[in-house]
């Protein structure tokens, strides 16, 4: 298999490492020339995945045209840049979308964006509970591979599966994508609870009530409940709401400590997708008449629309209701 990975951040580099673990030829596209040089010269990506030696089958490039001879492409670019990135790819190659978010301005999921940008390319989605450094180290990982074409899904799964990297097939692309997008916003909320010292009870409440919000929104967009309760929904939600290894959780922790959102976002080399997804998700939920109070609270903090104490008090003062 000759795979291409578009995006040499932590997750893209980890995927390249995993796919190369059995000797397959993997080409990793990086925006930064210093990353290309470090991967090819030193077998390292110190900028985004430090301390992980990369296998000899991983090669890096800054030239997108080199992707033309690949059998399939994994797209790991930031969600808000996915349209432009996909539009510049060779036409017709299978695209596995690994970015989690909803496009600003259109409220489209990544699969919908990719289909518009590359209508001749088959689309699949890879989503689930995956910290990049664990995947790169070969620790056991299970993940959802969602594809509307069952035969194509089986072919891709067979190509990317490794002894410690287990893709579980689904045909619910919408559900897999909504789980990945919404959990990023909810992870910010759990980080806020950590930073504000609200305790583990509060975090558990946010996870469970946030999952209810994810489910309401997902069902309104055509997702299936069983997908949302699987790896790409609940599984990913639990992981990212439980550790500062999550970029979104650590962003929320800073907000909970009282630091301004502009300062927190300006000091980041890596993207906390939830910060960009939150306002898009809020507006899409309002348009669909889906109530998402935790998402609304995260947006208020990111936009500095209300002090932290007021946001917390507003959530706690919501009317009592049946679960």
BAMARPA-963412 format. One record per residue (C-alpha): residue number from 1; residue in one letter; x, y, z. Coordinates in Angstrom, 2 decimals. Example, Ala and Ser with C-alpha at 12.3 -4.5 7.8 and 13.67 -1.06 7.14 Angstrom:
2
nr = 1 rest = A c1 = 12.30 c2 = -4.50 c3 = 7.80
nr = 2 rest = S c1 = 13.67 c2 = -1.06 c3 = 7.14
***
This chain:
323
nr = 1 rest = X c1 = 0.00 c2 = 0.00 c3 = 0.00
nr = 2 rest = X c1 = 1.20 c2 = 3.50 c3 = -0.85
nr = 3 rest = X c1 = -0.58 c2 = 5.86 c3 = 1.53
nr = 4 rest = X c1 = -0.43 c2 = 9.62 c3 = 1.71
nr = 5 rest = X c1 = -1.07 c2 = 11.63 c3 = 4.88
nr = 6 rest = X c1 = -1.96 c2 = 15.30 c3 = 4.43
nr = 7 rest = X c1 = -0.99 c2 = 17.22 c3 = 7.55
nr = 8 rest = X c1 = 2.08 c2 = 16.60 c3 = 9.72
nr = 9 rest = X c1 = 0.72 c2 = 17.67 c3 = 13.08
nr = 10 rest = X c1 = 0.76 c2 = 15.20 c3 = 15.97
nr = 11 rest = X c1 = -2.18 c2 = 13.13 c3 = 14.68
nr = 12 rest = X c1 = -1.04 c2 = 13.07 c3 = 11.06
nr = 13 rest = X c1 = 2.47 c2 = 12.04 c3 = 12.08
nr = 14 rest = X c1 = 1.10 c2 = 9.33 c3 = 14.37
nr = 15 rest = X c1 = -1.03 c2 = 7.94 c3 = 11.56
nr = 16 rest = X c1 = 1.96 c2 = 7.94 c3 = 9.20
nr = 17 rest = X c1 = 3.98 c2 = 6.07 c3 = 11.81
nr = 18 rest = X c1 = 1.21 c2 = 3.51 c3 = 12.32
nr = 19 rest = X c1 = 0.65 c2 = 2.88 c3 = 8.61
nr = 20 rest = X c1 = 4.40 c2 = 2.44 c3 = 8.05
nr = 21 rest = X c1 = 4.79 c2 = -0.05 c3 = 10.90
nr = 22 rest = X c1 = 4.57 c2 = -3.04 c3 = 8.54
nr = 23 rest = X c1 = 6.85 c2 = -1.54 c3 = 5.92
nr = 24 rest = X c1 = 4.21 c2 = 0.18 c3 = 3.77
nr = 25 rest = X c1 = 5.38 c2 = 3.24 c3 = 1.85
nr = 26 rest = X c1 = 3.92 c2 = 6.35 c3 = 3.55
nr = 27 rest = X c1 = 4.31 c2 = 9.90 c3 = 2.28
nr = 28 rest = X c1 = 3.63 c2 = 12.66 c3 = 4.83
nr = 29 rest = X c1 = 2.83 c2 = 16.15 c3 = 3.54
nr = 30 rest = X c1 = 3.91 c2 = 19.00 c3 = 5.83
nr = 31 rest = X c1 = 3.34 c2 = 22.73 c3 = 5.49
nr = 32 rest = X c1 = 6.55 c2 = 23.63 c3 = 7.34
nr = 33 rest = X c1 = 9.86 c2 = 22.99 c3 = 5.51
nr = 34 rest = X c1 = 11.59 c2 = 22.40 c3 = 8.85
nr = 35 rest = X c1 = 9.22 c2 = 19.50 c3 = 9.56
nr = 36 rest = X c1 = 9.96 c2 = 17.97 c3 = 6.15
nr = 37 rest = X c1 = 13.69 c2 = 18.26 c3 = 6.81
nr = 38 rest = X c1 = 13.47 c2 = 16.84 c3 = 10.34
nr = 39 rest = X c1 = 11.40 c2 = 13.82 c3 = 9.26
nr = 40 rest = X c1 = 13.63 c2 = 12.96 c3 = 6.31
nr = 41 rest = X c1 = 16.95 c2 = 13.72 c3 = 8.00
nr = 42 rest = X c1 = 16.44 c2 = 12.85 c3 = 11.66
nr = 43 rest = X c1 = 13.38 c2 = 10.51 c3 = 11.55
nr = 44 rest = X c1 = 11.66 c2 = 12.86 c3 = 14.04
nr = 45 rest = X c1 = 8.94 c2 = 15.51 c3 = 14.13
nr = 46 rest = X c1 = 10.15 c2 = 17.58 c3 = 17.11
nr = 47 rest = X c1 = 7.70 c2 = 20.39 c3 = 16.37
nr = 48 rest = X c1 = 4.49 c2 = 18.37 c3 = 16.78
nr = 49 rest = X c1 = 5.32 c2 = 14.86 c3 = 18.04
nr = 50 rest = X c1 = 8.61 c2 = 15.10 c3 = 19.97
nr = 51 rest = X c1 = 10.33 c2 = 12.03 c3 = 21.31
nr = 52 rest = X c1 = 8.81 c2 = 9.54 c3 = 18.84
nr = 53 rest = X c1 = 11.35 c2 = 8.02 c3 = 16.40
nr = 54 rest = X c1 = 9.72 c2 = 7.53 c3 = 13.00
nr = 55 rest = X c1 = 10.10 c2 = 4.38 c3 = 10.93
nr = 56 rest = X c1 = 12.23 c2 = 4.29 c3 = 7.77
nr = 57 rest = X c1 = 9.15 c2 = 3.87 c3 = 5.54
nr = 58 rest = X c1 = 7.88 c2 = 7.37 c3 = 6.43
nr = 59 rest = X c1 = 8.98 c2 = 10.06 c3 = 3.99
nr = 60 rest = X c1 = 7.98 c2 = 13.73 c3 = 4.14
nr = 61 rest = X c1 = 7.33 c2 = 16.26 c3 = 1.39
nr = 62 rest = X c1 = 6.10 c2 = 19.80 c3 = 0.97
nr = 63 rest = X c1 = 4.95 c2 = 19.19 c3 = -2.61
nr = 64 rest = X c1 = 1.30 c2 = 18.17 c3 = -2.89
nr = 65 rest = X c1 = 1.85 c2 = 16.94 c3 = -6.46
nr = 66 rest = X c1 = 3.82 c2 = 13.99 c3 = -5.10
nr = 67 rest = X c1 = 0.54 c2 = 12.57 c3 = -3.77
nr = 68 rest = X c1 = -0.61 c2 = 11.62 c3 = -7.27
nr = 69 rest = X c1 = 0.87 c2 = 8.09 c3 = -7.07
nr = 70 rest = X c1 = -0.76 c2 = 7.25 c3 = -3.71
nr = 71 rest = X c1 = -3.43 c2 = 4.55 c3 = -3.36
nr = 72 rest = X c1 = -5.37 c2 = 6.49 c3 = -0.71
nr = 73 rest = X c1 = -5.05 c2 = 9.75 c3 = 1.20
nr = 74 rest = X c1 = -5.64 c2 = 10.47 c3 = 4.88
nr = 75 rest = X c1 = -6.63 c2 = 14.12 c3 = 5.38
nr = 76 rest = X c1 = -5.52 c2 = 15.50 c3 = 8.75
nr = 77 rest = X c1 = -5.64 c2 = 19.23 c3 = 8.07
nr = 78 rest = X c1 = -7.46 c2 = 21.61 c3 = 10.46
nr = 79 rest = X c1 = -11.20 c2 = 21.46 c3 = 9.85
nr = 80 rest = X c1 = -11.56 c2 = 25.07 c3 = 8.73
nr = 81 rest = X c1 = -8.85 c2 = 24.56 c3 = 6.06
nr = 82 rest = X c1 = -10.10 c2 = 21.21 c3 = 4.79
nr = 83 rest = X c1 = -12.01 c2 = 22.60 c3 = 1.79
nr = 84 rest = X c1 = -8.97 c2 = 24.39 c3 = 0.37
nr = 85 rest = X c1 = -6.66 c2 = 21.44 c3 = 1.05
nr = 86 rest = X c1 = -8.95 c2 = 18.85 c3 = -0.52
nr = 87 rest = X c1 = -9.61 c2 = 21.03 c3 = -3.57
nr = 88 rest = X c1 = -5.88 c2 = 20.97 c3 = -4.32
nr = 89 rest = X c1 = -5.54 c2 = 17.17 c3 = -4.23
nr = 90 rest = X c1 = -5.41 c2 = 14.79 c3 = -7.20
nr = 91 rest = X c1 = -8.95 c2 = 13.88 c3 = -8.25
nr = 92 rest = X c1 = -10.49 c2 = 10.44 c3 = -7.76
nr = 93 rest = X c1 = -8.31 c2 = 9.06 c3 = -4.97
nr = 94 rest = X c1 = -10.09 c2 = 7.63 c3 = -1.90
nr = 95 rest = X c1 = -10.07 c2 = 10.23 c3 = 0.89
nr = 96 rest = X c1 = -10.09 c2 = 9.24 c3 = 4.56
nr = 97 rest = X c1 = -11.07 c2 = 12.30 c3 = 6.59
nr = 98 rest = X c1 = -9.38 c2 = 12.48 c3 = 10.00
nr = 99 rest = X c1 = -10.28 c2 = 16.09 c3 = 10.86
nr = 100 rest = X c1 = -13.03 c2 = 16.78 c3 = 13.41
nr = 101 rest = X c1 = -15.22 c2 = 19.85 c3 = 13.06
nr = 102 rest = X c1 = -18.02 c2 = 21.69 c3 = 11.30
nr = 103 rest = X c1 = -17.25 c2 = 24.24 c3 = 8.60
nr = 104 rest = X c1 = -17.86 c2 = 27.86 c3 = 9.57
nr = 105 rest = X c1 = -20.25 c2 = 29.70 c3 = 7.28
nr = 106 rest = X c1 = -21.89 c2 = 26.56 c3 = 5.89
nr = 107 rest = X c1 = -22.43 c2 = 24.29 c3 = 8.95
nr = 108 rest = X c1 = -21.33 c2 = 21.41 c3 = 6.72
nr = 109 rest = X c1 = -19.65 c2 = 18.30 c3 = 8.08
nr = 110 rest = X c1 = -16.19 c2 = 17.45 c3 = 6.76
nr = 111 rest = X c1 = -17.52 c2 = 14.69 c3 = 4.49
nr = 112 rest = X c1 = -19.96 c2 = 17.16 c3 = 2.92
nr = 113 rest = X c1 = -17.18 c2 = 19.70 c3 = 2.42
nr = 114 rest = X c1 = -14.89 c2 = 17.10 c3 = 0.85
nr = 115 rest = X c1 = -17.64 c2 = 15.86 c3 = -1.46
nr = 116 rest = X c1 = -18.16 c2 = 19.38 c3 = -2.75
nr = 117 rest = X c1 = -14.43 c2 = 19.98 c3 = -3.21
nr = 118 rest = X c1 = -13.68 c2 = 16.56 c3 = -4.78
nr = 119 rest = X c1 = -16.94 c2 = 15.10 c3 = -6.15
nr = 120 rest = X c1 = -15.14 c2 = 12.19 c3 = -7.89
nr = 121 rest = X c1 = -13.33 c2 = 10.95 c3 = -4.77
nr = 122 rest = X c1 = -14.78 c2 = 8.22 c3 = -2.52
nr = 123 rest = X c1 = -15.05 c2 = 9.45 c3 = 1.08
nr = 124 rest = X c1 = -14.55 c2 = 7.71 c3 = 4.44
nr = 125 rest = X c1 = -14.20 c2 = 9.10 c3 = 7.97
nr = 126 rest = X c1 = -11.78 c2 = 7.95 c3 = 10.67
nr = 127 rest = X c1 = -12.81 c2 = 9.10 c3 = 14.15
nr = 128 rest = X c1 = -12.58 c2 = 7.90 c3 = 17.73
nr = 129 rest = X c1 = -10.65 c2 = 8.05 c3 = 21.03
nr = 130 rest = X c1 = -7.05 c2 = 8.56 c3 = 19.92
nr = 131 rest = X c1 = -4.26 c2 = 10.46 c3 = 21.62
nr = 132 rest = X c1 = -1.58 c2 = 10.81 c3 = 18.97
nr = 133 rest = X c1 = 1.43 c2 = 9.96 c3 = 21.14
nr = 134 rest = X c1 = -0.17 c2 = 6.67 c3 = 22.25
nr = 135 rest = X c1 = -1.02 c2 = 5.65 c3 = 18.69
nr = 136 rest = X c1 = 2.51 c2 = 6.52 c3 = 17.54
nr = 137 rest = X c1 = 3.98 c2 = 4.36 c3 = 20.32
nr = 138 rest = X c1 = 1.89 c2 = 1.38 c3 = 19.18
nr = 139 rest = X c1 = -0.39 c2 = 1.27 c3 = 22.22
nr = 140 rest = X c1 = -3.77 c2 = -0.47 c3 = 21.68
nr = 141 rest = X c1 = -6.33 c2 = 1.76 c3 = 19.96
nr = 142 rest = X c1 = -9.85 c2 = 1.14 c3 = 18.62
nr = 143 rest = X c1 = -11.39 c2 = 3.61 c3 = 16.21
nr = 144 rest = X c1 = -14.45 c2 = 4.01 c3 = 13.98
nr = 145 rest = X c1 = -14.07 c2 = 3.88 c3 = 10.20
nr = 146 rest = X c1 = -17.30 c2 = 5.20 c3 = 8.70
nr = 147 rest = X c1 = -18.06 c2 = 4.82 c3 = 5.00
nr = 148 rest = X c1 = -21.37 c2 = 4.81 c3 = 3.14
nr = 149 rest = X c1 = -19.94 c2 = 2.27 c3 = 0.67
nr = 150 rest = X c1 = -19.61 c2 = -0.97 c3 = 2.67
nr = 151 rest = X c1 = -17.24 c2 = -2.62 c3 = 0.18
nr = 152 rest = X c1 = -14.92 c2 = 0.39 c3 = 0.14
nr = 153 rest = X c1 = -15.05 c2 = 0.53 c3 = 3.94
nr = 154 rest = X c1 = -13.95 c2 = -3.09 c3 = 4.21
nr = 155 rest = X c1 = -11.10 c2 = -2.50 c3 = 1.74
nr = 156 rest = X c1 = -9.84 c2 = 0.54 c3 = 3.66
nr = 157 rest = X c1 = -10.15 c2 = -1.22 c3 = 7.01
nr = 158 rest = X c1 = -8.05 c2 = -4.12 c3 = 5.74
nr = 159 rest = X c1 = -5.39 c2 = -1.72 c3 = 4.53
nr = 160 rest = X c1 = -5.06 c2 = 0.43 c3 = 7.64
nr = 161 rest = X c1 = -5.63 c2 = -2.15 c3 = 10.40
nr = 162 rest = X c1 = -2.61 c2 = -3.06 c3 = 12.50
nr = 163 rest = X c1 = -2.28 c2 = -5.45 c3 = 15.47
nr = 164 rest = X c1 = -2.75 c2 = -2.56 c3 = 17.94
nr = 165 rest = X c1 = -4.84 c2 = -0.29 c3 = 15.68
nr = 166 rest = X c1 = -8.35 c2 = -1.70 c3 = 15.23
nr = 167 rest = X c1 = -10.86 c2 = 0.05 c3 = 12.93
nr = 168 rest = X c1 = -14.53 c2 = -0.81 c3 = 13.53
nr = 169 rest = X c1 = -16.72 c2 = -0.35 c3 = 10.47
nr = 170 rest = X c1 = -19.84 c2 = 1.82 c3 = 10.33
nr = 171 rest = X c1 = -21.95 c2 = 3.20 c3 = 7.50
nr = 172 rest = X c1 = -23.13 c2 = 6.14 c3 = 9.65
nr = 173 rest = X c1 = -20.79 c2 = 8.86 c3 = 8.41
nr = 174 rest = X c1 = -22.92 c2 = 11.64 c3 = 9.90
nr = 175 rest = X c1 = -22.91 c2 = 10.05 c3 = 13.35
nr = 176 rest = X c1 = -19.14 c2 = 9.50 c3 = 13.35
nr = 177 rest = X c1 = -18.50 c2 = 13.09 c3 = 12.34
nr = 178 rest = X c1 = -20.92 c2 = 14.69 c3 = 14.78
nr = 179 rest = X c1 = -19.45 c2 = 12.73 c3 = 17.66
nr = 180 rest = X c1 = -15.96 c2 = 13.93 c3 = 16.79
nr = 181 rest = X c1 = -16.99 c2 = 17.55 c3 = 16.35
nr = 182 rest = X c1 = -19.23 c2 = 17.94 c3 = 19.41
nr = 183 rest = X c1 = -16.88 c2 = 16.17 c3 = 21.85
nr = 184 rest = X c1 = -14.23 c2 = 18.83 c3 = 21.21
nr = 185 rest = X c1 = -16.57 c2 = 21.53 c3 = 22.51
nr = 186 rest = X c1 = -17.63 c2 = 19.45 c3 = 25.51
nr = 187 rest = X c1 = -13.97 c2 = 18.79 c3 = 26.35
nr = 188 rest = X c1 = -13.50 c2 = 22.55 c3 = 26.70
nr = 189 rest = X c1 = -16.38 c2 = 22.59 c3 = 29.21
nr = 190 rest = X c1 = -14.77 c2 = 19.79 c3 = 31.25
nr = 191 rest = X c1 = -11.47 c2 = 21.63 c3 = 31.18
nr = 192 rest = X c1 = -13.24 c2 = 24.71 c3 = 32.56
nr = 193 rest = X c1 = -14.57 c2 = 22.62 c3 = 35.44
nr = 194 rest = X c1 = -11.03 c2 = 21.41 c3 = 36.16
nr = 195 rest = X c1 = -9.51 c2 = 24.88 c3 = 35.97
nr = 196 rest = X c1 = -12.22 c2 = 26.39 c3 = 38.16
nr = 197 rest = X c1 = -11.84 c2 = 23.65 c3 = 40.77
nr = 198 rest = X c1 = -15.43 c2 = 22.45 c3 = 40.47
nr = 199 rest = X c1 = -14.55 c2 = 18.82 c3 = 41.21
nr = 200 rest = X c1 = -15.00 c2 = 15.44 c3 = 39.59
nr = 201 rest = X c1 = -18.75 c2 = 15.34 c3 = 40.24
nr = 202 rest = X c1 = -19.14 c2 = 18.40 c3 = 38.03
nr = 203 rest = X c1 = -17.00 c2 = 16.84 c3 = 35.31
nr = 204 rest = X c1 = -19.06 c2 = 13.65 c3 = 35.32
nr = 205 rest = X c1 = -22.23 c2 = 15.72 c3 = 35.09
nr = 206 rest = X c1 = -20.85 c2 = 17.67 c3 = 32.13
nr = 207 rest = X c1 = -19.86 c2 = 14.48 c3 = 30.33
nr = 208 rest = X c1 = -23.29 c2 = 12.88 c3 = 30.78
nr = 209 rest = X c1 = -25.34 c2 = 15.99 c3 = 30.08
nr = 210 rest = X c1 = -23.03 c2 = 16.90 c3 = 27.22
nr = 211 rest = X c1 = -23.55 c2 = 13.44 c3 = 25.74
nr = 212 rest = X c1 = -27.30 c2 = 14.11 c3 = 25.89
nr = 213 rest = X c1 = -26.69 c2 = 17.31 c3 = 23.90
nr = 214 rest = X c1 = -24.53 c2 = 15.43 c3 = 21.38
nr = 215 rest = X c1 = -27.27 c2 = 12.85 c3 = 20.95
nr = 216 rest = X c1 = -30.04 c2 = 15.42 c3 = 20.46
nr = 217 rest = X c1 = -28.04 c2 = 17.28 c3 = 17.85
nr = 218 rest = X c1 = -26.86 c2 = 14.12 c3 = 16.14
nr = 219 rest = X c1 = -30.35 c2 = 12.69 c3 = 15.80
nr = 220 rest = X c1 = -31.56 c2 = 16.02 c3 = 14.40
nr = 221 rest = X c1 = -28.85 c2 = 15.78 c3 = 11.71
nr = 222 rest = X c1 = -29.68 c2 = 12.17 c3 = 10.81
nr = 223 rest = X c1 = -27.15 c2 = 10.28 c3 = 12.93
nr = 224 rest = X c1 = -27.94 c2 = 6.98 c3 = 14.63
nr = 225 rest = X c1 = -27.99 c2 = 6.73 c3 = 18.42
nr = 226 rest = X c1 = -25.81 c2 = 3.60 c3 = 18.45
nr = 227 rest = X c1 = -23.05 c2 = 5.44 c3 = 16.57
nr = 228 rest = X c1 = -23.10 c2 = 8.29 c3 = 19.07
nr = 229 rest = X c1 = -22.80 c2 = 5.82 c3 = 21.94
nr = 230 rest = X c1 = -19.85 c2 = 4.10 c3 = 20.27
nr = 231 rest = X c1 = -16.16 c2 = 4.84 c3 = 19.79
nr = 232 rest = X c1 = -16.57 c2 = 7.99 c3 = 17.71
nr = 233 rest = X c1 = -19.07 c2 = 9.53 c3 = 20.12
nr = 234 rest = X c1 = -19.09 c2 = 8.50 c3 = 23.76
nr = 235 rest = X c1 = -15.67 c2 = 6.84 c3 = 23.55
nr = 236 rest = X c1 = -13.98 c2 = 9.94 c3 = 22.18
nr = 237 rest = X c1 = -15.94 c2 = 12.14 c3 = 24.58
nr = 238 rest = X c1 = -14.71 c2 = 10.26 c3 = 27.66
nr = 239 rest = X c1 = -11.08 c2 = 10.38 c3 = 26.51
nr = 240 rest = X c1 = -10.91 c2 = 14.06 c3 = 25.63
nr = 241 rest = X c1 = -12.84 c2 = 15.14 c3 = 28.74
nr = 242 rest = X c1 = -10.45 c2 = 13.35 c3 = 31.08
nr = 243 rest = X c1 = -6.90 c2 = 14.48 c3 = 30.32
nr = 244 rest = X c1 = -4.79 c2 = 17.58 c3 = 29.77
nr = 245 rest = X c1 = -3.29 c2 = 15.68 c3 = 26.80
nr = 246 rest = X c1 = -6.44 c2 = 16.90 c3 = 25.03
nr = 247 rest = X c1 = -5.82 c2 = 20.32 c3 = 23.46
nr = 248 rest = X c1 = -9.46 c2 = 21.22 c3 = 23.98
nr = 249 rest = X c1 = -9.44 c2 = 20.17 c3 = 27.64
nr = 250 rest = X c1 = -6.29 c2 = 22.19 c3 = 28.31
nr = 251 rest = X c1 = -7.83 c2 = 25.24 c3 = 26.60
nr = 252 rest = X c1 = -10.88 c2 = 24.92 c3 = 28.86
nr = 253 rest = X c1 = -8.63 c2 = 24.53 c3 = 31.90
nr = 254 rest = X c1 = -7.05 c2 = 27.87 c3 = 31.08
nr = 255 rest = X c1 = -10.48 c2 = 29.47 c3 = 30.76
nr = 256 rest = X c1 = -11.49 c2 = 27.99 c3 = 34.10
nr = 257 rest = X c1 = -8.39 c2 = 29.51 c3 = 35.67
nr = 258 rest = X c1 = -9.58 c2 = 32.92 c3 = 34.50
nr = 259 rest = X c1 = -7.24 c2 = 33.47 c3 = 31.56
nr = 260 rest = X c1 = -8.66 c2 = 35.35 c3 = 28.53
nr = 261 rest = X c1 = -9.56 c2 = 33.20 c3 = 25.52
nr = 262 rest = X c1 = -7.61 c2 = 35.47 c3 = 23.14
nr = 263 rest = X c1 = -4.43 c2 = 34.92 c3 = 25.13
nr = 264 rest = X c1 = -4.93 c2 = 31.16 c3 = 25.30
nr = 265 rest = X c1 = -5.59 c2 = 30.80 c3 = 21.58
nr = 266 rest = X c1 = -2.79 c2 = 33.15 c3 = 20.54
nr = 267 rest = X c1 = -0.15 c2 = 31.12 c3 = 22.39
nr = 268 rest = X c1 = -0.96 c2 = 27.82 c3 = 20.70
nr = 269 rest = X c1 = 1.05 c2 = 26.18 c3 = 17.94
nr = 270 rest = X c1 = -1.51 c2 = 23.37 c3 = 17.61
nr = 271 rest = X c1 = -5.21 c2 = 23.83 c3 = 16.90
nr = 272 rest = X c1 = -7.89 c2 = 23.32 c3 = 19.56
nr = 273 rest = X c1 = -10.67 c2 = 22.53 c3 = 17.09
nr = 274 rest = X c1 = -13.41 c2 = 22.97 c3 = 19.69
nr = 275 rest = X c1 = -12.78 c2 = 26.72 c3 = 19.83
nr = 276 rest = X c1 = -13.67 c2 = 27.04 c3 = 16.15
nr = 277 rest = X c1 = -16.45 c2 = 24.45 c3 = 16.19
nr = 278 rest = X c1 = -18.27 c2 = 25.89 c3 = 19.22
nr = 279 rest = X c1 = -19.91 c2 = 28.96 c3 = 17.60
nr = 280 rest = X c1 = -20.73 c2 = 27.02 c3 = 14.43
nr = 281 rest = X c1 = -22.30 c2 = 24.23 c3 = 16.48
nr = 282 rest = X c1 = -24.27 c2 = 26.71 c3 = 18.60
nr = 283 rest = X c1 = -25.71 c2 = 28.41 c3 = 15.52
nr = 284 rest = X c1 = -26.50 c2 = 25.09 c3 = 13.81
nr = 285 rest = X c1 = -28.23 c2 = 23.83 c3 = 16.97
nr = 286 rest = X c1 = -30.31 c2 = 26.99 c3 = 17.25
nr = 287 rest = X c1 = -31.33 c2 = 26.68 c3 = 13.60
nr = 288 rest = X c1 = -32.40 c2 = 23.07 c3 = 14.23
nr = 289 rest = X c1 = -34.16 c2 = 24.11 c3 = 17.47
nr = 290 rest = X c1 = -31.92 c2 = 21.77 c3 = 19.50
nr = 291 rest = X c1 = -31.16 c2 = 22.85 c3 = 23.05
nr = 292 rest = X c1 = -27.42 c2 = 22.70 c3 = 23.90
nr = 293 rest = X c1 = -26.82 c2 = 24.70 c3 = 27.09
nr = 294 rest = X c1 = -23.30 c2 = 23.37 c3 = 27.71
nr = 295 rest = X c1 = -22.28 c2 = 24.39 c3 = 24.19
nr = 296 rest = X c1 = -23.88 c2 = 27.81 c3 = 24.74
nr = 297 rest = X c1 = -21.87 c2 = 28.20 c3 = 27.96
nr = 298 rest = X c1 = -18.59 c2 = 27.35 c3 = 26.22
nr = 299 rest = X c1 = -19.33 c2 = 29.93 c3 = 23.53
nr = 300 rest = X c1 = -20.01 c2 = 32.59 c3 = 26.17
nr = 301 rest = X c1 = -16.58 c2 = 31.98 c3 = 27.69
nr = 302 rest = X c1 = -14.74 c2 = 31.85 c3 = 24.37
nr = 303 rest = X c1 = -16.39 c2 = 35.09 c3 = 23.26
nr = 304 rest = X c1 = -15.91 c2 = 36.78 c3 = 26.67
nr = 305 rest = X c1 = -19.65 c2 = 37.39 c3 = 26.69
nr = 306 rest = X c1 = -19.99 c2 = 36.78 c3 = 30.44
nr = 307 rest = X c1 = -17.72 c2 = 36.25 c3 = 33.46
nr = 308 rest = X c1 = -16.92 c2 = 32.67 c3 = 34.41
nr = 309 rest = X c1 = -18.95 c2 = 32.84 c3 = 37.62
nr = 310 rest = X c1 = -22.04 c2 = 34.06 c3 = 35.77
nr = 311 rest = X c1 = -21.75 c2 = 31.28 c3 = 33.18
nr = 312 rest = X c1 = -21.46 c2 = 28.60 c3 = 35.88
nr = 313 rest = X c1 = -24.34 c2 = 30.09 c3 = 37.88
nr = 314 rest = X c1 = -26.55 c2 = 30.19 c3 = 34.77
nr = 315 rest = X c1 = -25.99 c2 = 26.47 c3 = 34.12
nr = 316 rest = X c1 = -26.72 c2 = 25.57 c3 = 37.74
nr = 317 rest = X c1 = -29.87 c2 = 27.71 c3 = 37.77
nr = 318 rest = X c1 = -31.49 c2 = 25.97 c3 = 34.79
nr = 319 rest = X c1 = -35.00 c2 = 24.62 c3 = 35.51
nr = 320 rest = X c1 = -35.22 c2 = 21.15 c3 = 37.03
nr = 321 rest = X c1 = -36.45 c2 = 18.60 c3 = 34.51
nr = 322 rest = X c1 = -36.77 c2 = 14.85 c3 = 33.98
nr = 323 rest = X c1 = -33.59 c2 = 13.17 c3 = 32.78
***
